[in-house]
Amino acid sequence: MKAVNPDDPSALDARLTNVSKTYPGGETAVTSMNLGVRRGEFFSLLGPSGCGKSTTLRILAGLEQPTEGTVAIAGKDMTGVPPNKRPTNLIFQKLALFPHLTVAENIAFGPKIRRQSRAEIRTTVTDMLDLVDLAGYATRKPAQLSGGQQQRVAIARALANKPAVLLLDEPLGALDLRLRVQMQRALKQIQQESGTTFVFVTHDQTEAFTISDRIALMNGGRVEQVGRPDELYDRPATEFVATFLGDTNIIRGAVDDRVLRADGFTCRTPGPGTALSVRPEAIAMRPRLTTGFDNLFTARVTDLTFQGASIRFQVAVADSGPELVVQLPAKDARGIAAGDEVEIGWPSDAAVMLGAGN
């Protein structure tokens, strides 16, 4: 995808500027949100239940109006514009396919409402069926399809309207795990082939990592951080981001000259801050470590959990140091048992400092 300037409104298909949403009872769902979705990207709103992600999607769709701020879609101000006048389509977890219509008729519904010619509608339906890999299912009814096939029909029906932005509110949540993984791959492929901008809501971090070009991680109605999946995981801006996206070890203490001190425990850090985050898989562990590290400690294994390809260890650093989680590939963990004395270590740049202007 060609890089665009996120500060250039003409390069964005969706933009929220200083958007807040407070309901009549006083509950604030979204606070001072500034967000830009680039043209042609798969953008996800990720966060725990109640963080404001679905409200943000509904504001983009026009189903909710912001208490403050402005909404732009495809470069045009859509603040106050009703849903049916916006260049967006919204897919919910409940797909609401028309049960009495065939697959082809479901897809043709939007173009018919827009009074397209029969020839245009036939072309659109054929193109959409090809896009979602359902060319042989045109005459079937929704009840004759699997859950994944129904998902594809809903996507085709939405894309038939040629929206500037397709909005998806946890559409895969009702599927079983295997089908959900299949549909994640299919959804990403459909987005790439159509070139349509997708804004996707999910609470599942693995799902967001799998399909997203960029992610906005939300918490308490605010955006904590926006970035590529690897940026959020490897360089979290806040403690919430670090702990929400997988396991991490948080060590708090006073930092002076890139040394963190906490209750007699010291370690080297990559910079200033008030807390250090180091991922379990970034920590090496052996009965004896032969490779030098900025941080090297003696520890004792207090617990371990077999996780298939990896083993998760709980270790207590000697001399009243912190308890840490270490994750090793199973092949590298053979022979290490609970109660064993080990050495653990990590380079200082494998950690991230939090609380220093993040």
MIMI-758377 format. One record per residue: x, y, z of N, C-alpha, C in turn; residue in one letter. Coordinates in steps of 0.001 Angstrom, whole numbers, plus 524288, in hexadecimal, padded with zeros to 5 digits. Layout:
BEGIN
XYZXYZXYZa
...
***
This chain:
BEGIN
803417FB548000080000800008000080369804E580000m
802078088E7FCBA804FF80D5C7FC6E804558107E80174k
808B08125E8038D808768156E80864805C281A9F80764a
802A681C5280B27800008215580AB68012E8248180F8Fv
800828299180F098014C82D178136D7FC6482D1F816C3n
7FCA082B1A81BA77F7EB82AD381EDB7F5BF8302382054p
7F8CE8344181F967F6EC83984820C07F47683C2081BFDd
7F49383974817847F24783B92812C27ECAF839868123Fd
7E8AB83CD8812F77E34283B01812C17E1DE8384B80DA7p
7E449839D18095C7E3038376F804507E4F8831D4803E8s
7E87A83040807607EA9D82AEF807457E7B38274F80AFBa
7E3A68294780D9C7E0C8826428117B7DB408253080F9Bl
7D95682068810817D3EF81F2680F407D05081FF7813E2d
7D28082047818957CF5C8216A81D3A7D2A982499820FFa
7D03F8288D823427D32182BE5826E67CF7F82DCB82B35r
7D11B82CE3830087CE5B82EFA834907D1C08332B83705l
7CF81837BA837E77D27383C1C83A057CFE783DF983F11t
7D2BF83D558436B7D0E483F0F848967CB6B83D06849D2n
7CA778381C8488C7C540835D3849307C47D833D084EC5v
7C031835608511C7BE84833568562C7B8CD831CB855C8s
7B74682DE6858EA7B1D482C488591B7B03982B7B85EBFk
7AC9082EC4860997AA6382E50865D17A48582D8886556t
7A2788298D867E679CEC8285B86796799DB82BA686B7Fy
794B982C3C86AB47919382F9E86E207922F82E8D873F1p
793128299E87567793B08285C87AF2798E4829F487D34g
79C6482BFA879E57A17C82DBB87BBB7A5EE829FF87AA5g
7A4C68255B878837A8E882195877527ABE88235087276e
7B10582394872F47B4588250C86E8F7B6B48202686C35t
7B59B81F3E8672D7B77281A82864857BC7A81B7486182a
7BD1E8203185F6D7C1C58219485C617C37B826FF85E09v
7C898827BA85EAB7CAA382CB48609A7CEF782EB885D0Et
7CE258335E85AD37D23C83647857FD7D551832D185438s
7D28083024850D07D51582C7E84D437D6C982F318483Dm
7DBB882E65846DA7DDD18300E841D27DFFD82B4183F21n
7DDD282A0583A9A7DF1C8251B8380D7DEB0825C38322Al
7E28D823C282F567E267823DC829AB7E32781E6F82770g
7DFA581CCD823F97DFFA817B7821657E19C8189A81BBEv
7E6008165681A457E83481741815197E5328145C810DDr
7E53A816A780C3F7E26C8145E807DB7E49080EF08068Dr
7E10580B138062C7E275805DE8047D7E4DF80277808AAg
7E4A6803FB80D957E708800BC811A67E2EE7FDB4814B3e
7E4BD7F988817287E1867F68581AC87E2E37F8898203Af
7DF4A7FB738228A7E02F7FE25827757DCA37FBC582B91f
7DED87FA64830187DBBF7F7F6834417DB887FB5D8391Bs
7D6EE7FB6F83B8A7D6237FDBD840AB7D6117F93784489l
7D9F37F90D847F27DABC7F4B184B867DA6A7F6A585121l
7D8407F3698548A7D81A7F4DB85A087D4447F17F85D04g
7D4497F1F0862327D0B77EED08656B7CB1A7F0B0864D6p
7C7757ED91866C37C1F17EF13866A97C1337F44086987s
7BE017F7AB8673D7BCD47FCA8869B37C0D6800E6868CEg
7C4AB7FFFB865597C8C8803EC864917C7358082C860BAc
7C2C98077A85DEC7C0F680B8085A517C1CC80A3F85495g
7C3B38059C853547C4EE8046184DE47C004803EF84A7Ek
7BBEA8016484C7B7B718800F6849687B4618063E848E7s
7B4AB8097184D017B28080EB784CA77B557811DD84883t
7BA85811518483C7BD8A814058443B7BBD68124F83ECEt
7BAF980D3583E197B93C80B3D839097B3D780D62837AEl
7B06880DA783B7C7AB1980FA983A917AB358157C83956r
7AEF48184B83B8D7AF9081DD083A377B14881E6083484i
7B4DC81AFE832CA7B67881B0E82D507B1E3819C5829BCl
7AE898162D82B717AA1481485828417A5A38187882844a
7A59C81BFE82C167A15681FBC82C8D79CEA81DE282FF1g
79D818193F8325E799778174B835E9799A681A1383B27l
79E1181C6783C5679EAA81FC8840EC7A10A824EE83F0Fe
79F4D8292F8416B7A19082E40840317A52882FED844AAq
7A9C2831FA843757AD4F8338B847AB7AB378382A84AC2p
7AC4D8383884FC37AAF383CBC852FA7AE678415D85189t
7B3498403A850497B7008443184E867BA3A841DC84A17e
7BC7A84554846DC7C0188439E842DD7BD96842CC83D94g
7C0D184150839C37BF08840B5834677C09883B6183240t
7BD868399F82E617BE65834A282BC47BEBE835A1825EDv
7C2DD833B6823807C3758343481DD47C41B82EC581B75a
7C15B82DD08171F7C1C9828EF814327C32982A5580E95i
7C732827EC80C887C8EC828D2807247C9BE82E9E80618a
7CBD883158809F67CD35836D48094F7C8C283AAA809FBg
7C3FD838C980B4C7BF7E83C3E80BD87BD7E83C1B81173k
7BBEE840A6813607B9DB8410F818A97B4A283E36818F6d
7B45983A4081C517AF8E8373281CE87AD048380982236m
7AEE183BCB825377ACA683CD282A5C7A6E783E3F829BFt
7A36F83B5382C4A79DDD83C5E82BFB79B23839F28274Fg
79E13837B0823A979BBF8353C81F0C7998C82FE58208Av
794B782E8781F0379268829868208979533824EE81DEFp
7948B8203A820127975B81BA981E187968281A9681849p
791AF81B3A8166C79081819ED810FA792BC81DE180D1Dn
794EA8221D80F10797498260380BA979D41825D080BE7k
79F568220F80EB17A509821A280F387A72B81D6780B92r
7ABF681E10809A77AE5B81A138063E7B0C4815A68096Cp
7AD978137080CF17AF6380F2A810557AB4A80ADD81059t
7ACF180633811AB7A96B801DA812DD7AB4C7FF4A817DCn
7A7927FD4A81AF17A8DB7FB0D820047A7027F5688203Cl
7AA927F1D8821BC7A9477EC55822757A9A17EB1182841i
7A5547E90A82A687A52A7E78B82FE47A64B7E1BC83075f
7A6AC7DFEC835657A7547DA5C836757A28E7D75F83481q
79DE57D99C83542799277D76C832E8798B47D9A882D61k
799297D63382992799F77D7EB8242E7951B7DA32821A3l
7906B7D8B28237F78B867DACF8218078AF87DA1581B98a
78CA97D580819A678B957D4488142E785B77D3798137Cl
783B07D4A680ED977E1E7D3E480DD077D317CE1680CC1f
77A807CB558104977A0D7C59D80FC2776EB7C3DE80AFEp
773487C7338091C76FF17C5B9804B8772747C6D67FF6Fh
777107C96A7FF77779C27CAB17FA9F77E627C7027F9C6l
77FA17C6277F4CE7843C7C30B7F3957892E7C6307F4BAt
78DA67C3837F45A792A87C62B7F50F793247CAB17F140v
791F67C9A67EC48792617CDC07E84E78EB07D23F7E977a
789F47D1097EB3B786217D5207EC60787BC7D84D7F125e
78A1C7D5C37F50278C227D8AB7F980790477DC947F7C8n
793DD7DAD67F473798107DE417F2A6795EE7E2B17EF48i
791DA7E1877EC4078FA37E5697E8AB78C307E9637EB64a
78B047E8857F06D7872B7EBD67F30A788CF7F1927F30Bf
78D927F2B17F4A578F637F81B7F4D878F717FAC37EF8Bg
791E87F8477EB8D791DF7FAAB7E65678C5C7FBA87E443p
788937F8337E5847832F7F9277E3C2780F47FE047E660k
781F87FE9A7EB7778013803397EE4678253808287EBE2i
78732807CB7E9E8789CC80C447E7717886180CD97E1B1r
784A9809AA7DFFA7827E80A027DAA9786A3809447D669r
78A30805AC7D75C78DDF804587D33878B12801287CF0Dq
78D38801237CA5C78AD47FE377C61078B707F85D7C6FEs
788407F5417C44F788927EF977C4F078DF07ED907C36Ar
790267EFC87BF47795567EE187BD88799727EF527C1A7a
7991E7F3F27C40379CD37F56A7C82479C417F1D37CCD6e
797607F08B7CE327966D7ED287D2B8798957E7B37D1B7i
797B77E5947CD06799C17E0697CBBD79FB47E0507CC21r
7A22E7E46B7CA237A7E67E4C07CA5B7A9C67E5117D001t
7A7217E8477D31D7A8987E8E27D8A07A8197E3B87DB8At
7A3BD7E1077DAD37A2D97DC127DD847A6FB7D8127DBF7v
7A8167D7B67D6E57AC187D4097D5127B1637D5517D76Ct
7B2C57DA617D7647B7D57DC057D98B7B8347DAD57DF5Ad
7B40A7DBD97E23D7B4187DAF27E7D77B4527D51E7E920m
7B17D7D1EA7E6307B1B57CC487E7147B7307CA2E7E61Al
7B9B97CC2E7E2097BF1E7CA9B7E0FC7C2BF7CC687E55Bd
7C1E97D12F7E73E7C5457D3657EB477C52A7D01C7F03Fl
7C0827CE4C7F1BD7BFFE7CB607F69F7C0047C5757F5BDv
7C15C7C3DA7F0FF7C1F37BE4E7EFB27BCE57BB3E7F086d
7B88C7BD6C7EE9E7B37D7BAD07EEFD7B0B77BAAE7E9B3l
7B3B67BA397E57E7B1747BA8A7E03A7AD4C7B6647DF46a
7ADAE7B1E17E1BC7A9EC7ADB57E0CB7A54B7ADAC7E47Fg
7A4AE7B1E57E7A07A0A77B1E87EBB379C6B7B60D7EAC9y
79C1F7B8267E62D798AA7BC9F7E52C792F27BB817E64Da
791287B6B77E55178B8F7B58F7E5DC78A1E7B3467EB2At
78DE07B2B07EE9878CAA7B07A7F3BE78A677B4987F765r
787817B2CB7FB46785787B62B7FF64789547B61880401k
789487BA148074778CE57BA4480BB778CC07B55F80F24p
788217B30280FE6787AC7AE698133E78A897A9B181106a
78BCF7A9E380C0078E917A59080975794857A644809A5q
796507AA4A80C6279BE07AB8080C9879E117AA8481206l
7A3337A99E812467A5E17A941817477A6887AEB481997s
7A83B7AEDB81E8B7A9057B3F28210A7AD077B74181E37g
7B14F7B4D181C867B54E7B7B2819B07B3657B9B481478g
7B0467B688811C57AE1C7B83980CBD7AA4E7BCC780D7Aq
7A73F7BCA1811A87A3BA7C0FD812C47A6D17C5FF813C7q
7AB4D7C5738167F7AEAC7C9F7817667B0737CC4D81232q
7B1EA7C8F180E8C7B3C17CAC7809767AF707CD968067Er
7AAAE7CB8C806DE7A63D7CE1C804427A5507D38680698v
7A5947D3E980BC87A4CF7D90080E4A7A8F17DCE680C88a
7ADCD7DB2280C097B2037DE8F80A3D7B1177E0298049Bi
7AF957DC5C8014E7AE847DD8E7FBCE7AA037E1677FB46a
7A5E57E0A57FE727A1687E4357FE397A3087E9BE7FFB8r
7A6647EA2E8039E7A8337EF5F805457ABB37F1DF80124a
7AF537EED27FEF67B2F57F0F97FB127B04D7F2367F5E4l
7ABD97EFC27F4E17A8F57F0EB7F00F7A7367F6997EFDEa
7A6D07F91A7F4667A54A7FE9E7F4A47A9E7802497F3D1n
7AE917FFFC7F3067B35C802FA7F2177B44C8072E7F64Ak
7B467805917FB417B55D809627FF6D7BB0080B357FF61p
7BBDB810028010E7C132811DC801D07C3AC80F0380669a
7C08180DDF80A607C26180B3080F107BE6E806FE81091v
7C06780236811527BD247FDFC813547BE3E7FD6581924l
7BA217FDA481C4E7BA857FD67821FA7B8A27F810823CFl
7BBB77F581827167BA7F7F031828CB7BAC07EFDD82EBBl
7B6387EEC08312E7B5E47EE9C836E47B5F57E8F2838C9d
7BAA57E6E8839F37BB7C7E19183BCA7B8567DD9A8389Be
7B8C67DDB1833627B57E7DA46830277B6C57D478830A9p
7BB5C7D322832C87BCEE7CDA98331E7BC107CB5B83884l
7B9CB7CE6683C057B95D7CCD08417C7B6157C7F98425Fg
7B2527C6E483EF87AED47C27083FCB7B0E27BD6283D67a
7B54D7BD9083ABB7B7667B8F6838117BACF7B5C683BC6l
7BB117B09683AD47BE9F7AD6683DED7C43D7AEA683C61d
7C7FD7ACEB83F937CD627AEA183F007CF9E7AD588399Cl
7CED17A892837CA7D1127A6FD832C57CEE97AA4382E52r
7C9BB7AAF782E377C74F7AE0E82A157C8D57B3C682A8Cl
7C96E7B58A82F627CAF57BAFE8303C7D05A7BC0882DF0r
7D4037B87482EB37D9437B91382C7E7D9087B91082692v
7D5DB7B5A1824527D53E7B58081EA57D3187BAA881C9Aq
7CF327BCC581F5B7CCC37C19881D997D0547C65081E4Dm
7D3CA7C616822217D79E7CA4F822AC7DAFD7CAB981DC6q
7DCDC7C63E81BEB7E00B7C63A817277DCDD7C8038127Dr
7D7FB7C620812227D4A67C79A80DC17D36F7CD6780DD3a
7D2687CF78812717D1107D4FB812F47D59A7D86D81136l
7DA4E7D700812DE7DEEC7D9FC8114D7DFB17D9C980B69k
7DEF27D532809187DF937D4A8803777DB897D7E280086q
7D6AD7D7BB802577D2847DACC7FFD37D3BF7E09C80020i
7D59F7E252804AD7D6F47E7DB805487DB4C7E97580186q
7DF467E63C801087E3A77E7807FDA57E2087E7877F7EAq
7DED17E3C17F6627DD347E3717F0E87D9647E7C47EF76e
7D6067E94B7F3267D2377ED6D7F1FC7D49A7F2DC7F251s
7D8BB7F36A7F58E7DB1D7F8887F6577D7EA7FC297F9BCg
7D3B87FA227FC127D04C7FD4F7FF607D2B57FDFE804C6t
7D1ED8028B8070E7D3B68038D80C637D017800BB81034t
7D2577FD79813977CF5B7FAAE817917D0A87FCED81CECf
7CCA17FDD3820207CD4E7FF16825A87CA887FACF828BAv
7CD8F7F7FA82BD47CBDE7F31482E307CC357F37883420f
7C80D7F206836D47C7F97F21883C907C8AB7EC9183E9Fv
7CC2E7EBE8842647CCF47E6D7844DB7CF2F7E79B84A58t
7CE417E3C184DB57D0C87E3B8852E17D5177DFA2852FFh
7D5DB7DCE384E9E7D98A7D88484E4A7DEB57DA6D84BFEd
7E2CA7DA8D84F397E7CC7DCA184D6F7EA2D7D94F8491Fq
7E99F7D41D8496A7EBC27D0BD845567E9217D1CC8401Ft
7E40F7D27B8403E7E1247D3BA83B807E2F37D8EF83932e
7E3897DCDC83C827E54A7E1FB83AAB7EAC67E1A78385Da
7EE467DEC083AEA7F3967DE27838EE7F3A37DB6A833AAf
7F0177D7A9832F87F0107D47682E397EE7A7D78C82969t
7EAAA7DAFF829E97E84E7DD51825417E9677E32282480i
7EB897E5C8828647EBBD7EB7E828357F0CA7ED92825CDs
7F0437F1C6822CD7F4D07F4E08214E7F67A7F84D825E4d
7F2947FABD828627F3947FDD282D177EF2F7FCE6830F4r
7F0687FDFE835EC7ECB17FD2383A2B7EC888020083D9Ai
7E7D58037983F3C7E730807528436B7E57B8045984843a
7E8D08042D84C3A7E780801898511D7E4DD80574854B7l
7E0098043E8564B7DCE8807D18596B7DC58805F185F06m
7DBB2809BB862827DAF1808948680F7D80780D1C86A84n
7D39480BFF86CEE7D09F8101186FA57CEFD8149486C29g
7CD9081371867497CBBC8177F863BA7CFFA81AA18611Dg
7D4D281931861F67D93F81C0485FA37DC9D8184485C72r
7DF8381A7D858CA7E34C81774855D37E8798177C858C4v
7EA48812E285A4A7EF458127185D0C7F3DC812C185940e
7F34E8103E854AC7F79781029850E17F58380E5084BA2q
7F7AD81080847727F66B80EDA8421E7FB7580D3683F72v
7FB4C808CD83CB67FFF180726839E37FF34801D883767g
8034080010834B28033A7FAC983297803367F6DA8371Br
801507F20F836338014E7EE2F83A6C806A57ED6C83CF1p
80ACB7ED29839C680FFC7EC5883C06811C87F10383F34d
810357F5CA83D9A811A77FA758409380F177FA66845F4e
80A237F90D8462B807637F8F784B2A809997F4C984EC6l
80AF87F05284C9380CEB7EC0F84FD5812847ED158519Fy
815D77EEBE84DFE81B647EF5984F3F81CA17F4738520Dd
8198F7F88C850F981AA57FDAE85345815A8800238556Ar
8135D7FDBB8597180E977FFF085BBD80FA58054985E1Ep
80BE3808CB85D8780C8B80E1985F8680AF380E938653Fa
8078080B188671C8059580B6B86C7780575805FD86EE8t
804E4805D98740580493800DA876BB7FFC07FDD387514e
7FB7180096874087F6BC7FDE28723E7F7C67FB0D86D1Df
7FA567FDA0869737FB847FB218646C7FEFF7F66486540v
802F77F6F48687B806A87F2B086970803F37EDF286BC7a
800687EEC786F727FDF17EA64872297F9417E83886F3Dt
7F6967EB6386C127F2107E973869217F3CA7E5FA864A3f
7F82A7E747862397FA057E46985DA97FDEB7E03485F4Cl
7FBEF7DBF0861617FF3F7D793862CB8018B7D81886840g
804AD7D438869A4807487D42B86EB980BDF7D7F886EC1d
80CC67DA6E87324811887DD77873DB812D37DDAE879A4t
817B37DED087AD3819727DFA18803081A197E57A88112n
817847E792884F9817F57ED188865481B307ED9188B51i
81F6E7F07888AF7822CF7F16488F83822EB7F74189081i
8211D7F8E38950A820D97FE7089656825637FFEA899ECr
82721804C28995A82B518069F89CB182D4D80BDE89AE2g
8313180DE389DA383393812E289C39837FC811DC89860a
83818815038943383C1A8145F8902783FC28190B89043v
844C4817E489089848C181BF48906184D3381A0C88CEDd
84E8281D1C88904852B981BC288567851F68163D88330d
84D1E8152E8817E84BB08103887F0084C7280B7A88286r
84BEA80C508878584BED8080188B46846FD8086988E96v
843EA8042A88EB283F2C80404891DC840778015F89708l
83EBC803DC89B3F83F8D801BD8A07783A558012B8A338r
839717FC738A554834887FB6D8A818835837F7748AC67a
8355D7F9228B150835E97F5A78B5D783AC87F2378B573d
83F2E7F4A18B4328440B7F1C68B3EE845137EF198AEC6g
841257EED58AB62841C37EC8E8A62F843437F0D68A259f
847187EFDB89EFA848A57F3AB89AFC8490C7F0FD895B8t
847B97F3FB8919A848797F20388C46849607F69688899c
84C0D7F57C8845284D037F96F88053848147FA3087D0Er
8472F7FF1887B7C8428C80060878608442E803038734Ft
840A58031686F6F841E0805B386A808413F80B9F86AB5p
83F4C80DBA86F0C83E7D8135486F7283BA0814B88746Eg
839C781992874D88370781B3B879958316C81935879BCp
82F0F8198A87E4A829A3817FD87EF38289B8169288499g
823DD814B9885AD8226B8133688AFE8213880D6588B71t
820EB80AAF8870181FF08050A88710822628029788241a
824517FDDD882FB826BE7FAF387EB4823327F67787D26l
8227B7F5BB877FE81F6F7F163875E7823037EDE9872B8s
823337E8E18741E826547E52787120822FE7E0478702Cv
8227A7DED486B3681F307DA6C869BA821A47D54786B94r
81E677D17186D148207D7CC7086EE8824117C9BE86AF8p
822CD7CA40865EA825F97C7A9861F082B197CA7D860E3e
82BBF7CF4486303830A07D22E86258834AD7D0BC86675a
8331C7CD9E86A518369F7CC1C86E8C838F77C6B886D6Bi
83E1C7C66586D71840C97C15F86CDF841237BEBD87233a
841067B9808722E841687B6A28771B8440B7B16287626m
847E97B0388794884AB37AB3E8791284CA37AA0087E99r
84E217A52387F90850CE7A40E884928559F7A77F88536p
8585F7A86D880CF85CAA7AC3A880CB85CB17AEF287B81r
85CC37B41787B7985CEF7B71C8769E862947B84B87533l
864047B71687064869647B81486EB1869E27BD2686BAFt
865637BF3C869C9865737C41F866D5864BB7C8B786A88t
867D07CCC1869C08676C7D14D86D2C8628C7D48586C22g
860247D69A8703F85B8B7D9F786FDF85C6B7DEC68733Af
859C37E30F871C1859D17E7AE87525857977E65D87A7Fd
853AF7E2EF87A74851167E16987F448518E7DB8387FE2n
853F47D9B688411854C57D42A88502853CC7D31188ACCl
850597CF4588BEA84EC57CE4B8915684E5F7C87089265f
84F557C7128973C84E2A7C1D5899188487C7C1BB89AEFt
845BB7BD85899AB8402E7BD2989B1783ED47B77E89C41a
83A287B6C089E66838447B17789F6C832EE7B0C489CDFr
832327AC6089A3982D377AB34897A8829307A9C189BD2v
824E27ACA689C0D820CC7AB8F89FE581C207A8BB89D83t
81B7C7A91189857817087A676895D1818177A64388FF8d
8159C7A29C88D57816067A269887A7811097A02A88564l
80FC97A1E98809380B077A03787DE680C6E79EA887852t
80B23799E1876D380C1C798008718A807F579A4186DE8f
809A179CC0869A88060079F3986601806BF79D3C8606Eq
808807987785FF48093F7964085AC680E9979797858A1g
80EBA79B6185522813AE79CE5852B28173679FE28566Fa
815137A1C685ABC818317A4CC85E76816DD7A32F86408s
81A397A4CB867A5819487A3EB86D35819B77A92587003i
815ED7AA2F8735E815B57AF188764F817A77AE0687BD5r
81BAF7B0E287D6981E0E7B0378828E81CF37B4F3885F9f
81C087B3F088AF281BE77B80888EE9820FF7B785891ECq
824027BBC78923A8290D7BB82894EB829687BFF1898DDv
82C1E7BEF689D2782D127C2E48A12D832D87C44C8A108a
833F37C93B8A0118395C7CB0589FF083B987CAE28A575v
8407E7C91F8A5E3842F47C88E8AB048436E7CDC88ADCDa
844537CD7F8B2FF845157D2218B648840547D5B68B636d
83BBB7D3568B6C7836C97D64F8B72A835A37D9808B24Ds
837647D79D8ADD2836277DA348A8E5830907D9178A73Eg
82EE07DB318A2CC829777DA8C8A1198286A7D4FE89F28p
823687D39189F06821CA7CEC589C64820B97D01D896AEe
822D37CCF98932B822677CE0E88D96820437C94E88ABEl
81DF57CA548862E81C287C633882B5820097C5B887E3Cv
821AA7C0F487D1A825437BFD6878C9822A77BBD187541v
822EA7BCBB8702F820A97B90886C73824EC7B717868CBq
825A57B1E8868AF829A37AF818656C8272B7ABBB8618Fl
8296B7AB2D85CD9827D07A6DF85974828867A1B785C5Cp
824F979E1885B96825237992C85E7C82A517965B85DBCa
82C96796BD8590B8318679403857FF836117964A85B1Ck
8359A79B4B85CB7839C879DD185FB7838F979D538659Bd
8349479AF5867278333E79AD486CB5833C37956486F13a
835CA791BC86BFC8363A78C5F86DF7839D978C20872B9r
838197894A876AE83B547887F87B4183ABD78C9487F76g
837D6790C987E7883706794CD8827B831F3793988855Ci
832247933788A6B82D99791B488D8B82CB3795A2891EDa
828137955F8942F826D0798AF898AC82AAD797A089D10a
82C9279BD989F7F8305F79B6F8A3A9835FD79C0B8A1E6g
836F279BCA89CC683C4A79C3989AC483E557A1C989B45d
8436A7A22989C61846027A73C89C1B847D77A8148967Ee
846CF7ACB089469848197ADE988EFE84A857B35588EBAv
84C6D7B4AD88A2484DFD7BA088890484A697BC2B884C3e
848BE7C0F888587845847C3948819B8483D7C8A187FFFi
847217CA6187B30849947CF3187963846DB7D162874A5g
8478A7D67C873E4845967D90686F2A848DD7DDDB86E09w
8497E7DF368690484C277E413867B8848A77E8B08690Ep
84AF07ED0A86A90847B77F17A86C41844187F366867F9s
845C97F2FF8630A842717F50085ED683DFD7F14785D6Cd
83DA87ECBB860108392F7E93B85F4E8347E7EAFE86287a
8356D7EEA586620831417F0AA8697882F667F5F48677Ca
82AF77F7B48697B828B17FCC88681B827AA7FFB186D2Ev
82916804AC86D52827F4807CF871E9822CB80AAA87136m
81FB480AAA8754F81A8D80D268755381A89811A98792Cl
8171E815778781D81672819B887BCD81A0381E4A87B0Fg
81CFA81E6E876C78206C822E3875B781E4F825EC8710Fa
819ED82890872038179E82BAD86DDB814AE8287C869E9g
813298238486B4581056820308679F80A9A821978677Fn
***
